[in-house]
């Protein structure tokens, strides 16, 4: 009988201990990961407070700049342009000489009219003396009544001739004055249509010599919807202020006043024409320019406002996510009365001091837990979103709660 001896390999105790420690660590990590997976996930959000404040009632529109006065300068007498007395595009004052037309034909016509008038005056005097002698002779019955009547008629005819010749001389003098074309209004000149040596015709309105626009002050025309007519009519008597921005990127607004409200609503568009007047001392507004317009009618006091980013629209209407003190969120239906710049005026649904979510709504659901982060994206752990959002401040109330403020409120 053959007996075979089997030897069992000896495992070092150090290796067995390390293996057991590794297995225990893996089980611990797996257990902790499972516990975290089972816990609720917090959604990072940005919040802002509901603020009660005064909000201007403004109407925003797109307008067009137009000169307060414009004049197309034409020649009232025909002739050759001998002088242009200004540079195109420059400022001119009222009554300033603009063009000189060759005056020699008009001077000759004036001299001729003066000679004709002098002759007529002499003839009128002769006829007047003849009438006087005839009146004396007729009193002595030395001439007939018919002869007296002829003398009277001749004197009256010469007086009428003098009046006609005086009018002709006045016309000749006016034509000579028209040889100098002057600015009817003060303002800025446009492009020149004629130059020295050009022939111009009298009263040719189809081709004006130059156009002058008065731009100080200046007008801005814009339209508003007929729904705003009642508020505009209330504020019309006190000339409500108007702010004008020359461009989309401009942040400096030019102040003006509402000066004109049309007397009818356009039935095709349902809009009404308004005009505002601005001093335009620096010439920032230019005729024909498109501008942004803000018409401020009144100041609405005690309005509940939230950032527009906090309002979400759905088929059921507008709503906001409101953050509770325990960092859970709830859906709150709201009624938006109107908007003003980046704020929404809420008529019902929220009250002052509450906190609404301005960023992160897409990941939220009613009752979800939230964690507040600031504008840079830093999370603030499990600190109260409701407490921190209620103290947010800033233009429009958009400042997110900070970690320092949450820590102080937690003390």
FIVEX-286964 format. One record per residue (C-alpha): residue in three letters; x, y, z. Coordinates in pm, whole numbers, plus 50000, padded with zeros to 5 digits. Layout:
BEGIN
ALAXYZ ...
END
This chain:
BEGIN
UNK500005000050000 UNK501415033049887 UNK500565063850088 UNK500825097849912 UNK501335127950131 UNK499745160950011 UNK501275193050134 UNK499065223650190 UNK500695256150083 UNK501345280050364 UNK499925314950308 UNK501705342550494 UNK499535359250760 UNK500515394150640 UNK499095387750290 UNK495815374550432 UNK495425405050654 UNK496035429350366 UNK493515411650146 UNK490875412950417 UNK491535449750474 UNK491165456850101 UNK487875438150081 UNK486525456850383 UNK487485490350232 UNK485725482049906 UNK482575471950092 UNK482685504250293 UNK483055525649982 UNK480245507049810 UNK478015511750111 UNK478715548950134 UNK478085553949760 UNK474795535849788 UNK473765557750080 UNK474535589449884 UNK472635576649583 UNK469605570649793 UNK469625606549936 UNK467755635749759 UNK469725655849504 UNK469895693449562 UNK469445715749256 UNK471725746249235 UNK469745778249175 UNK470105816149165 UNK467505835849359 UNK466235871349396 UNK463805887549641 UNK460335900549569 UNK460645938049621 UNK458005964549678 UNK459125996549510 UNK458126025449284 UNK458156016848915 UNK457806042648637 UNK454976036748390 UNK456896038948066 UNK456056032247704 UNK458946021847481 UNK458826027147106 UNK460966032546800 UNK460936067746661 UNK462236088546373 UNK464016121846410 UNK462736150846204 UNK463676187746196 UNK461436211146386 UNK461386233146076 UNK462556227545719 UNK462756250545418 UNK463466242345053 UNK465106273944918 UNK464126283244562 UNK464916313544345 UNK462086338844301 UNK463856354444005 UNK465596337243716 UNK469146343243606 UNK472786332743632 UNK474266324043974 UNK477216347244025 UNK478056338844388 UNK477446311844648 UNK477936327944989 UNK478106297145213 UNK479646262545231 UNK477246233445192 UNK476536215645518 UNK477316246245729 UNK475126264645976 UNK473376296045850 UNK471306321946031 UNK467946336045932 UNK468296363645670 UNK471866354245577 UNK472796357845208 UNK473026323945034 UNK473166330944657 UNK473636360944432 UNK471926361144093 UNK473206384743820 UNK471406417143914 UNK472036437443596 UNK468796428143413 UNK466806437043724 UNK468666469943770 UNK467866479343409 UNK464206470043456 UNK464066491343769 UNK465586521243592 UNK463076517643308 UNK460156515643553 UNK461426546443732 UNK461516566043403 UNK458016555243306 UNK456736565243648 UNK458366599443625 UNK456756605643288 UNK453366594943416 UNK453666617743717 UNK454446647343490 UNK451496639743270 UNK449246636043572 UNK450306670443695 UNK449556685643353 UNK446146669343349 UNK445426681843701 UNK446246717943600 UNK444056715043290 UNK441196703343506 UNK441606732643743 UNK441506757843453 UNK438496740443311 UNK436706742143644 UNK437356779943660 UNK436196785643302 UNK433126764443353 UNK432196785543655 UNK432216815943424 UNK430316796143159 UNK433156801142912 UNK433416764042821 UNK430836737142779 UNK430026710243032 UNK431306683742788 UNK434706700242777 UNK434816701043156 UNK433956664143175 UNK436766655342931 UNK439306674443142 UNK438166656443455 UNK438386622343285 UNK441886629743153 UNK443096639243499 UNK441606607643653 UNK443146585743380 UNK446596600143440 UNK446256594443813 UNK445446557743744 UNK448416555343510 UNK450686568343783 UNK449356541544020 UNK450006514043763 UNK453496526743690 UNK454226528444063 UNK453246491844093 UNK455516482943801 UNK458406500843969 UNK457686482244294 UNK457776449144104 UNK461096458443944 UNK462496467544286 UNK461316434044430 UNK462906414844143 UNK466166432844210 UNK465876422344574 UNK465176386444466 UNK468536386344293 UNK469956380944643 UNK468636347844785 UNK468586348045166 UNK467966320845424 UNK464296320645531 UNK465166302045854 UNK468276294746056 UNK469656259546055 UNK471986235345881 UNK472216234845503 UNK472136203445293 UNK473656194744959 UNK473976222344698 UNK471946217844380 UNK473506247244190 UNK476896263844167 UNK478336295844027 UNK477546299643658 UNK474386278343667 UNK471146292043524 UNK468176290643760 UNK464506295543686 UNK462126315243902 UNK459936295644144 UNK461196261444031 UNK459956241144330 UNK460936208144168 UNK464656215444207 UNK465346237144514 UNK468706253744538 UNK469376240044888 UNK467396226745184 UNK467796240845535 UNK466836220345841 UNK466456236046182 UNK467776209946428 UNK467946229846754 UNK465526220946899 UNK464516189446713 UNK461466166946692 UNK461096129246732 UNK457966112346598 UNK456826078146720 UNK453666057346749 UNK452056039547044 UNK449196014847069 UNK445676027047123 UNK445536007647453 UNK447836034147606 UNK445586063047497 UNK443796067747835 UNK447056071248031 UNK448536094347766 UNK445506117047777 UNK445756119648157 UNK449416129848143 UNK449166151747831 UNK448516184648015 UNK451776183448214 UNK453976175047912 UNK455396141548034 UNK459146136047992 UNK460536116047703 UNK463956099447688 UNK465666093847353 UNK468586070647273 UNK470266077346936 UNK471376040846888 UNK470836005547011 UNK474176004947191 UNK473856039647346 UNK473426041147722 UNK473116079147742 UNK469526090647700 UNK468626125647579 UNK465836142947769 UNK462846158147596 UNK459136165547639 UNK455966152947473 UNK454586181647263 UNK452096166147022 UNK449386139447036 UNK447516132646715 UNK443766138846714 UNK442906104446573 UNK443966068046591 UNK445096052046268 UNK442356026146200 UNK444616004545983 UNK447275998846250 UNK445526008146575 UNK448316032146665 UNK448516069246739 UNK451166094246634 UNK453086113146904 UNK455896138646882 UNK458516148647135 UNK460806178847135 UNK464436178247256 UNK466906207347284 UNK469606188347089 UNK472266213647187 UNK475126189947108 UNK473606178346778 UNK473406141746881 UNK470046137546706 UNK469996140146327 UNK467016142646090 UNK465976108945950 UNK467696089446227 UNK465976059746393 UNK466016062146774 UNK464666044747082 UNK462046063847278 UNK460806060647636 UNK457676079847733 UNK457336082348113 UNK453706088748208 UNK453686084848587 UNK455276067148886 UNK453526035849013 UNK454166033349386 UNK454076001349594 UNK454465977849299 UNK455605941749354 UNK458495934849118 UNK460645904949036 UNK463305900148768 UNK461795889948436 UNK463995858948443 UNK461975846448739 UNK458715844648541 UNK458065813348335 UNK455215810648085 UNK453215779148019 UNK449885769147868 UNK448305773348213 UNK449705808648247 UNK452685825548414 UNK454295811748729 UNK457355815548951 UNK459315791149166 UNK459215803949525 UNK461875791749769 UNK460655782250116 UNK462745786850433 UNK463565749150436 UNK465115752750086 UNK462255734749912 UNK460595751649615 UNK456955755349518 UNK455225766249201 UNK453285798649243 UNK450965811348966 UNK451415848848916 UNK449645876648725 UNK452065898948534 UNK450635933948507 UNK453375947848284 UNK457135948248237 UNK459595976248294 UNK463105971848155 UNK464355939148315 UNK461635937548582 UNK458145922848583 UNK455415940248783 UNK453345913348956 UNK449685921049027 UNK449035888949227 UNK450775856849329 UNK453755867749540 UNK454385892449818 UNK457295913549933 UNK460055894850117 UNK459585861749939 UNK462345846649730 UNK461965835749369 UNK464275815249146 UNK465875834148857 UNK468115806348720 UNK467875768448735 UNK464105764848686 UNK464485737648421 UNK465815712748677 UNK463245720848944 UNK459965704249033 UNK457495712049311 UNK458925702149650 UNK462495698249520 UNK465415707149744 UNK467585735649624 UNK470985750049701 UNK471685786749635 UNK474715796349433 UNK475985830949348 UNK476435845849003 UNK479895829748967 UNK478405795049014 UNK479725787249365 UNK477405765149567 UNK476635772949930 UNK475955738450064 UNK472685733950243 UNK472275769650367 UNK468805784350357 UNK467835798050016 UNK464825815750155 UNK466785835850411 UNK469565845850180 UNK467285855149890 UNK465165877750108 UNK468115900650169 UNK469245903449807 UNK469545939049677 UNK470625957349369 UNK469175973249058 UNK466215951548977 UNK466775929549282 UNK468875903649099 UNK471765899649342 UNK472195863249441 UNK472635853249804 UNK476255850349919 UNK477815824250140 UNK478875850350394 UNK475335863850428 UNK473925828850471 UNK476485820950739 UNK475635852350933 UNK471945844750922 UNK472615809551044 UNK474245822351362 
END
